[in-house]
Structures are given as structure tokens and as C-alpha cells.
Amino acid sequence: MATYTKLRDGSWGIRSTREVVPGMSVVVTKKGGEAKNERVARIIWTDGKVWLASIKPRAKGGGNAPRREDCRKYGWDGVHGSPSYYSSGQYDEDS
């Protein structure tokens, strides 16, 4: 069983009663009963019965980014300002 816990540095981490290792995906139960998947970044502390671990931050998606399928379709290499960005149709001079 894993739950969220506030770490000393102020960030959110997990407290688990099962062994966790860096890179491991863990199902974490929120107070309301909702379950979320988190990836362990590093182990902060353990006594062999409880593990405290930091979690890898989630990528922040800005809703305006082109989808990967569009990038492949138009040949964009994913780098804003690159020649393929302007020739791919992802760039709009009016915006």
C-alpha cells in the first residue's frame, strides 16, 4: 500500500509499506480513495518496513502543443525555430 506524503523539502512523495526502488511504477492511493500511478525517483528513507520516496515530476502539458501524430505527419523534428518547424505547417505567421 502506498500513499502520498509531504517531504521535508516541501514536495510530494510516497510512503509505502512494500519495498520500492528507483524507476518503479507504484499505484498510490489518495485520501479520497482515487488511485494514481507514480514513478519512484529515489528512496529517501527506509527502515525495512516503510519506504519514503520522492516521485518523478509529471510533464506539464500546455494544451497548445502539437500532437506527436501531427509532428510525424508534417515532418517536424519537434524543435521550435528549426527549419522543419517552419516548413511543417506547425508555424502560423498570423498567430
MARPA-199196 format. One record per residue (C-alpha): residue number from 1; x, y, z. Coordinates in steps of 0.02 Angstrom, whole numbers. Last residue first. Example, Ala and Ser with C-alpha at 12.3 -4.5 7.8 and 13.67 -1.06 7.14 Angstrom:
# residues 2
<2,<684,-53,357>>
<1,<615,-225,390>>
This chain:
# residues 95
<95,<-29,1697,-1729>>
<94,<-34,1757,-1909>>
<93,<135,1681,-1953>>
<92,<71,1507,-1915>>
<91,<204,1377,-1876>>
<90,<151,1194,-1872>>
<89,<144,1192,-2062>>
<88,<298,1083,-2074>>
<87,<408,1209,-2164>>
<86,<425,1323,-2014>>
<85,<461,1185,-1890>>
<84,<572,1090,-2014>>
<83,<690,1239,-2020>>
<82,<707,1238,-1830>>
<81,<626,1378,-1730>>
<80,<532,1265,-1612>>
<79,<615,1093,-1606>>
<78,<499,943,-1626>>
<77,<578,871,-1784>>
<76,<427,920,-1891>>
<75,<392,802,-2036>>
<74,<210,851,-2065>>
<73,<132,683,-2020>>
<72,<261,647,-1886>>
<71,<228,811,-1799>>
<70,<42,789,-1817>>
<69,<49,616,-1737>>
<68,<151,687,-1594>>
<67,<14,811,-1554>>
<66,<51,995,-1574>>
<65,<71,1093,-1412>>
<64,<-75,1208,-1372>>
<63,<-140,1116,-1218>>
<62,<18,1153,-1118>>
<61,<71,989,-1049>>
<60,<167,987,-888>>
<59,<270,829,-881>>
<58,<244,739,-717>>
<57,<376,754,-583>>
<56,<466,595,-534>>
<55,<419,541,-359>>
<54,<521,553,-200>>
<53,<524,401,-87>>
<52,<487,354,91>>
<51,<490,167,122>>
<50,<416,78,273>>
<49,<459,-94,343>>
<48,<644,-107,302>>
<47,<685,52,397>>
<46,<681,158,242>>
<45,<724,336,192>>
<44,<738,448,39>>
<43,<724,318,-98>>
<42,<737,398,-269>>
<41,<630,447,-420>>
<40,<486,325,-397>>
<39,<358,333,-538>>
<38,<178,372,-495>>
<37,<15,289,-547>>
<36,<-143,359,-469>>
<35,<-281,281,-362>>
<34,<-434,376,-301>>
<33,<-489,327,-125>>
<32,<-524,505,-65>>
<31,<-364,507,36>>
<30,<-262,465,-120>>
<29,<-200,289,-156>>
<28,<-33,272,-246>>
<27,<-4,137,-377>>
<26,<184,124,-398>>
<25,<293,122,-554>>
<24,<474,79,-513>>
<23,<612,190,-578>>
<22,<700,198,-411>>
<21,<654,50,-298>>
<20,<502,17,-189>>
<19,<481,-109,-49>>
<18,<303,-125,14>>
<17,<234,-23,159>>
<16,<246,132,52>>
<15,<255,318,90>>
<14,<257,424,-67>>
<13,<322,595,-112>>
<12,<256,772,-126>>
<11,<374,920,-118>>
<10,<401,1031,33>>
<9,<587,992,56>>
<8,<545,888,209>>
<7,<428,776,110>>
<6,<238,784,109>>
<5,<160,611,98>>
<4,<57,522,-33>>
<3,<1,343,-1>>
<2,<67,171,-47>>
<1,<0,0,0>>
